[in-house]
Amino acid sequence: MRIKIKDTDVTPLVIACTWSGSRLTVARTLDFTIVQDDRDMNIPVVKADTGMTVYGYKEADIETQTGTLFAQTETTNDDKQKEAQPVFVGNIYKIERDRAKGTLHIVAHDHAFVLAHSKTTRKFTSITPEEITKQICAELGVLPGKIVETGTPVSFIANRKTGYRIIMGAYNEAAKIIKQKAGKDENGKDKEDPKYQLLMDGAKLNVVKKGEIIKDFVLDAATNMTESTYAESIENIINQVMIVDKEGNRQSYVKDDDDIKKHSMFQDVYKEDPNKDTQTEAKALLKKPDRTGTVVALGDYRVISSYSVEVRDSLQNSQSAQFWVKSDTHTFRDGEHEMKLVLEYENMMEDEKVEKEKDKK
């Protein structure tokens, strides 16, 4: 990865670099260390301070003079190259200068960090999540990008909540409504509810349908994978929920018949709440087996959390399987790009609950 601090390319000074993200941490992070020693006249002094903008590019997107450090401010007509689009745009949040080691350690987060740490209070009445996203971006100073449309108005109160929680809460509410309208599939089972995720595209915020598979890419144990580990546990499963009324009288059940047949019955109880949808809340108590995978492979900039990948590995029961990327850590060192991925067996979305206005009596 090539790195710029404002207009200055610092890549020739980089000792180590990681670029990482997770569906749980919201913002992606660029963490890197550069050589910096003002006692050595051969090492350029880099101006770096908290709040400065940092850019990360694919290696092929920027050409620099070998072994030199310089500011890139112009693109000549002779080059006729399109302006490179960074895979990371963020600000410096942490700096550590170490004279003994002669290094400068920098941690930068993309602009989703603002949404994850800035709070507001709002009341939304019959507004779509896409419009709510644009309003929150405008209030908190984040540029909106491609915002997936649901066309589904929602209403709720956001009391001292972060921009991220508000947006995810809105999309969670819309997903529930969409799922209820979708009904059953041909086998009589509930259709899968849509899932959404926030991620930055350069300096702009995108909201995408989570879990789309990366085309023309396969994690293959025979070609690009160096390590893989898979684990499965049924210690915490719940495959049947008994629904009772406020007096504790049994009303009905929500169950996963296939899982009961395979693993035996493990039951929880849900007490009806007049202010909540009983079926939705009871189904939320069902818990499937905990299954995870971790792989180390040759790096590919396309493979980041929010998307899914095809995996071919003899340690799996099938020849090929689809996994969802829970978190990714891309490491760049000595000209090599390696990535460590934590994989999920299911397409998971953050279950952000919202506060509804109480009915007036």
C-alpha positions as CSV (number, residue, x, y, z in Angstrom):
1,M,0.0,0.0,0.0
2,R,1.2,3.5,-0.8
3,I,0.5,6.1,1.9
4,K,0.2,9.9,1.8
5,I,-0.1,12.4,4.6
6,K,-1.9,15.3,3.0
7,D,0.1,15.8,-0.3
8,T,3.3,14.0,0.9
9,D,4.0,10.4,-0.1
10,V,5.7,8.8,2.9
11,T,5.7,5.2,1.4
12,P,9.6,5.1,1.1
13,L,9.7,5.6,4.9
14,V,7.1,3.0,5.9
15,I,8.4,0.1,8.1
16,A,5.1,-1.7,8.7
17,C,1.5,-1.1,7.8
18,T,-1.9,-2.7,8.5
19,W,-5.2,-1.8,7.0
20,S,-8.1,-3.3,8.9
21,G,-11.9,-3.3,9.5
22,S,-14.8,-5.2,11.1
23,R,-18.5,-5.2,11.0
24,L,-18.3,-4.5,14.7
25,T,-15.9,-1.6,14.8
26,V,-17.6,0.6,12.1
27,A,-14.6,2.5,10.9
28,R,-11.6,1.1,9.0
29,T,-8.2,1.8,10.4
30,L,-4.8,2.4,8.8
31,D,-2.0,1.8,11.3
32,F,1.6,2.4,10.1
33,T,5.1,3.2,11.3
34,I,7.6,5.3,9.4
35,V,11.3,6.0,10.0
36,Q,11.7,9.4,11.5
37,D,14.9,10.7,13.1
38,D,15.7,14.4,13.0
39,R,19.4,13.6,13.9
40,D,19.9,11.9,10.5
41,M,20.1,14.4,7.7
42,N,19.3,11.7,5.1
43,I,15.9,11.1,6.5
44,P,13.2,13.7,5.5
45,V,11.3,15.2,8.3
46,V,7.6,14.4,7.9
47,K,5.0,16.9,9.1
48,A,2.3,14.9,10.8
49,D,-0.3,16.0,13.4
50,T,-3.6,14.8,14.7
51,G,-6.4,15.7,12.4
52,M,-4.4,15.6,9.3
53,T,-5.8,13.6,6.3
54,V,-4.2,10.3,5.4
55,Y,-4.7,8.5,2.1
56,G,-4.0,4.8,1.3
57,Y,-3.7,3.6,-2.3
58,K,-3.1,0.4,-4.1
59,E,0.5,0.0,-5.1
60,A,-0.2,0.3,-8.8
61,D,-2.2,3.5,-8.5
62,I,0.6,5.9,-7.8
63,E,4.1,6.1,-9.2
64,T,6.8,7.7,-7.1
65,Q,10.5,8.4,-7.6
66,T,12.4,5.4,-6.3
67,G,14.0,6.1,-2.9
68,T,12.8,9.7,-2.6
69,L,10.1,11.5,-0.8
70,F,8.1,14.2,-2.5
71,A,4.8,16.0,-2.6
72,Q,2.5,14.9,-5.4
73,T,0.4,17.9,-6.3
74,E,0.2,17.6,-10.1
75,T,-0.6,15.1,-12.8
76,T,1.1,15.9,-16.1
77,N,-0.7,15.7,-19.4
78,D,2.0,13.4,-20.7
79,D,1.1,10.8,-18.2
80,K,-2.5,10.8,-19.2
81,Q,-3.4,8.8,-16.1
82,K,-6.7,9.1,-14.3
83,E,-6.4,10.4,-10.8
84,A,-5.9,7.5,-8.5
85,Q,-8.8,6.7,-6.2
86,P,-7.7,5.9,-2.6
87,V,-8.9,2.8,-0.9
88,F,-8.6,4.6,2.4
89,V,-9.3,8.2,3.4
90,G,-9.2,9.2,7.0
91,N,-7.7,11.4,9.7
92,I,-4.8,10.9,12.2
93,Y,-6.2,10.1,15.6
94,K,-3.1,8.9,17.4
95,I,0.6,9.7,17.0
96,E,3.6,8.2,18.9
97,R,7.1,9.5,18.4
98,D,9.9,7.3,19.6
99,R,13.4,8.8,19.5
100,A,15.2,5.6,20.7
101,K,13.7,3.6,17.8
102,G,13.7,6.5,15.4
103,T,10.1,5.9,14.4
104,L,6.8,7.7,14.1
105,H,3.7,5.5,14.7
106,I,0.4,6.7,13.3
107,V,-3.1,5.5,13.7
108,A,-5.7,6.8,11.3
109,H,-9.5,6.0,11.1
110,D,-11.8,6.7,8.2
111,H,-14.7,9.1,8.5
112,A,-17.1,6.4,9.8
113,F,-15.3,7.0,13.1
114,V,-17.1,10.3,13.3
115,L,-20.5,8.6,13.0
116,A,-19.5,6.0,15.6
117,H,-18.5,8.6,18.2
118,S,-20.7,11.7,17.6
119,K,-24.1,11.8,19.2
120,T,-27.3,13.6,18.6
121,T,-31.0,13.6,19.6
122,R,-33.7,13.4,17.0
123,K,-37.3,12.3,16.5
124,F,-38.1,10.7,13.2
125,T,-41.7,10.3,12.0
126,S,-42.4,8.3,8.9
127,I,-39.0,8.8,7.3
128,T,-37.1,6.3,5.2
129,P,-33.6,5.1,6.4
130,E,-32.0,6.5,3.3
131,E,-33.3,10.0,4.1
132,I,-32.4,9.6,7.8
133,T,-28.8,8.7,6.7
134,K,-28.6,11.9,4.6
135,Q,-29.8,14.0,7.4
136,I,-27.4,12.5,9.9
137,C,-24.5,12.9,7.5
138,A,-25.4,16.6,7.0
139,E,-25.6,17.2,10.7
140,L,-22.3,15.4,11.6
141,G,-20.3,16.5,8.6
142,V,-19.9,13.3,6.7
143,L,-20.3,13.2,2.9
144,P,-23.0,10.8,1.8
145,G,-22.3,8.5,-1.1
146,K,-24.3,5.6,-2.5
147,I,-27.2,5.0,-0.1
148,V,-29.2,1.9,-0.7
149,E,-33.0,2.6,-0.9
150,T,-35.6,0.7,1.0
151,G,-38.6,2.9,0.3
152,T,-39.8,2.0,3.8
153,P,-40.7,4.8,6.2
154,V,-39.9,4.2,9.9
155,S,-40.6,6.1,13.1
156,F,-38.5,6.2,16.3
157,I,-36.8,8.4,18.8
158,A,-33.0,8.8,19.0
159,N,-32.0,10.0,22.4
160,R,-28.3,10.8,22.7
161,K,-27.3,8.1,20.2
162,T,-24.4,8.1,17.8
163,G,-24.9,8.7,14.1
164,Y,-24.0,5.1,13.4
165,R,-26.5,3.6,15.9
166,I,-29.3,5.9,14.5
167,I,-28.6,4.8,10.9
168,M,-28.4,1.2,11.7
169,G,-31.5,1.4,13.9
170,A,-33.4,2.9,11.0
171,Y,-32.3,0.1,8.6
172,N,-33.0,-2.6,11.2
173,E,-36.6,-1.3,11.6
174,A,-37.0,-1.2,7.8
175,A,-35.6,-4.7,7.5
176,K,-38.2,-6.0,9.9
177,I,-41.1,-4.3,8.0
178,I,-39.7,-5.7,4.6
179,K,-39.4,-9.2,6.0
180,Q,-43.0,-9.1,7.4
181,K,-44.3,-8.1,4.0
182,A,-42.2,-10.7,2.2
183,G,-44.1,-13.6,3.9
184,K,-43.1,-17.2,3.4
185,D,-41.0,-19.0,0.7
186,E,-42.1,-22.1,-1.2
187,N,-41.1,-24.4,1.7
188,G,-43.3,-22.4,4.2
189,K,-40.3,-20.8,5.9
190,D,-39.9,-17.1,6.5
191,K,-38.0,-15.4,3.7
192,E,-34.6,-14.1,4.7
193,D,-34.7,-10.5,5.8
194,P,-32.5,-7.9,4.1
195,K,-29.3,-6.8,5.8
196,Y,-27.4,-3.6,5.5
197,Q,-23.9,-2.3,6.4
198,L,-22.2,1.1,6.5
199,L,-18.8,1.5,4.9
200,M,-16.7,4.4,3.5
201,D,-15.8,4.7,-0.1
202,G,-13.0,7.1,0.0
203,A,-14.4,10.2,1.8
204,K,-18.0,9.3,1.2
205,L,-20.3,7.1,3.3
206,N,-22.0,4.2,1.5
207,V,-24.9,2.1,2.8
208,V,-24.9,-1.3,1.0
209,K,-26.8,-4.5,1.1
210,K,-24.5,-6.6,3.3
211,G,-23.0,-9.9,2.2
212,E,-22.8,-9.6,-1.5
213,I,-20.2,-12.1,-2.8
214,I,-16.9,-10.8,-4.3
215,K,-17.0,-11.8,-8.0
216,D,-14.1,-13.6,-9.6
217,F,-12.4,-14.3,-6.3
218,V,-11.9,-17.6,-4.5
219,L,-10.1,-18.4,-1.3
220,D,-8.5,-21.7,-2.3
221,A,-6.3,-23.8,0.0
222,A,-4.4,-25.0,-3.1
223,T,-3.5,-21.6,-4.4
224,N,-3.7,-18.5,-2.3
225,M,-4.4,-19.7,1.3
226,T,-1.5,-20.4,3.8
227,E,-3.5,-21.1,7.0
228,S,-7.1,-22.0,7.9
229,T,-8.9,-22.9,11.1
230,Y,-12.6,-23.7,11.5
231,A,-14.6,-24.3,14.8
232,E,-18.2,-25.2,15.6
233,S,-20.0,-25.3,19.0
234,I,-23.6,-26.0,20.0
235,E,-23.1,-25.2,23.6
236,N,-25.3,-22.0,23.4
237,I,-27.9,-23.0,20.9
238,I,-31.7,-22.3,21.4
239,N,-33.9,-24.0,18.8
240,Q,-37.3,-23.6,20.4
241,V,-39.0,-20.7,22.2
242,M,-42.1,-21.1,24.2
243,I,-44.4,-18.0,24.1
244,V,-46.4,-17.2,27.3
245,D,-48.8,-14.5,28.2
246,K,-48.3,-12.0,31.1
247,E,-49.7,-14.6,33.5
248,G,-47.3,-17.3,32.3
249,N,-49.8,-19.3,30.3
250,R,-48.4,-21.1,27.3
251,Q,-49.6,-19.6,24.0
252,S,-47.5,-21.0,21.2
253,Y,-44.0,-22.0,20.1
254,V,-41.4,-20.7,17.7
255,K,-39.0,-23.5,16.6
256,D,-36.3,-24.6,14.2
257,D,-37.4,-28.2,13.4
258,D,-34.3,-29.0,11.4
259,D,-32.0,-28.1,14.2
260,I,-34.1,-29.9,16.8
261,K,-33.9,-33.0,14.7
262,K,-30.2,-32.8,14.5
263,H,-29.2,-31.5,18.0
264,S,-32.1,-32.2,20.3
265,M,-34.4,-29.6,21.7
266,F,-33.0,-26.6,23.7
267,Q,-35.7,-24.2,24.8
268,D,-36.1,-20.6,26.0
269,V,-39.2,-18.7,27.0
270,Y,-40.6,-15.4,25.8
271,K,-43.2,-13.4,27.7
272,E,-45.6,-11.4,25.6
273,D,-45.1,-7.6,25.6
274,P,-48.1,-5.5,24.2
275,N,-45.6,-2.9,22.9
276,K,-43.5,-5.4,20.9
277,D,-44.1,-7.8,18.0
278,T,-44.3,-11.2,19.6
279,Q,-43.2,-13.3,16.7
280,T,-40.2,-11.0,15.9
281,E,-39.0,-10.9,19.5
282,A,-39.4,-14.7,20.0
283,K,-37.6,-15.5,16.8
284,A,-34.7,-13.3,18.0
285,L,-34.1,-15.6,20.9
286,L,-33.3,-18.5,18.6
287,K,-29.6,-19.2,18.5
288,K,-27.9,-21.3,15.9
289,P,-24.6,-23.2,16.4
290,D,-21.5,-20.9,16.9
291,R,-19.4,-21.5,13.8
292,T,-16.3,-19.5,12.9
293,G,-13.4,-19.7,10.5
294,T,-10.0,-17.9,10.3
295,V,-7.8,-17.9,7.2
296,V,-4.6,-16.3,6.2
297,A,-4.1,-15.7,2.5
298,L,-2.4,-13.6,-0.1
299,G,-3.8,-10.1,0.1
300,D,-6.5,-8.7,-2.1
301,Y,-7.8,-5.2,-1.6
302,R,-11.4,-6.3,-2.5
303,V,-11.7,-8.6,0.5
304,I,-13.0,-6.5,3.4
305,S,-15.8,-6.9,5.9
306,S,-19.4,-6.5,4.7
307,Y,-18.8,-8.8,1.8
308,S,-18.7,-12.6,1.3
309,V,-16.2,-14.9,-0.4
310,E,-16.2,-18.4,-1.9
311,V,-13.9,-20.8,0.0
312,R,-12.5,-24.0,-1.3
313,D,-10.8,-26.0,1.5
314,S,-10.7,-29.7,2.2
315,L,-11.2,-29.0,6.0
316,Q,-14.8,-28.0,5.0
317,N,-17.5,-30.6,4.5
318,S,-18.3,-29.3,1.0
319,Q,-16.0,-28.7,-2.0
320,S,-17.0,-25.0,-2.0
321,A,-18.8,-22.8,0.5
322,Q,-19.8,-19.2,0.9
323,F,-18.5,-17.3,4.0
324,W,-19.1,-13.8,5.2
325,V,-16.1,-11.7,6.2
326,K,-16.6,-10.6,9.8
327,S,-13.2,-8.8,10.1
328,D,-10.1,-8.4,7.9
329,T,-6.5,-7.3,8.7
330,H,-4.3,-6.6,5.7
331,T,-0.6,-6.5,6.5
332,F,2.0,-4.9,4.2
333,R,5.6,-5.6,4.9
334,D,8.8,-6.0,2.7
335,G,6.8,-5.6,-0.5
336,E,4.3,-8.4,0.4
337,H,0.6,-8.1,1.0
338,E,-1.0,-10.7,3.4
339,M,-4.5,-10.7,4.9
340,K,-6.0,-12.5,7.9
341,L,-9.8,-12.9,7.7
342,V,-12.3,-13.9,10.4
343,L,-15.2,-15.6,8.6
344,E,-18.8,-16.2,9.6
345,Y,-21.1,-18.9,8.3
346,E,-24.1,-16.6,8.2
347,N,-24.8,-13.1,7.0
348,M,-25.1,-11.1,10.2
349,M,-26.3,-7.6,10.7
350,E,-25.9,-5.5,13.8
351,D,-29.2,-5.7,15.8
352,E,-29.6,-2.0,16.7
353,K,-32.8,-1.5,18.6
354,V,-34.7,1.8,18.6
355,E,-36.9,3.6,21.0
356,K,-40.5,4.0,20.0
357,E,-42.8,6.8,21.1
358,K,-45.3,5.5,23.7
359,D,-48.9,5.5,22.8
360,K,-50.8,8.3,24.5
361,K,-53.8,7.1,26.6
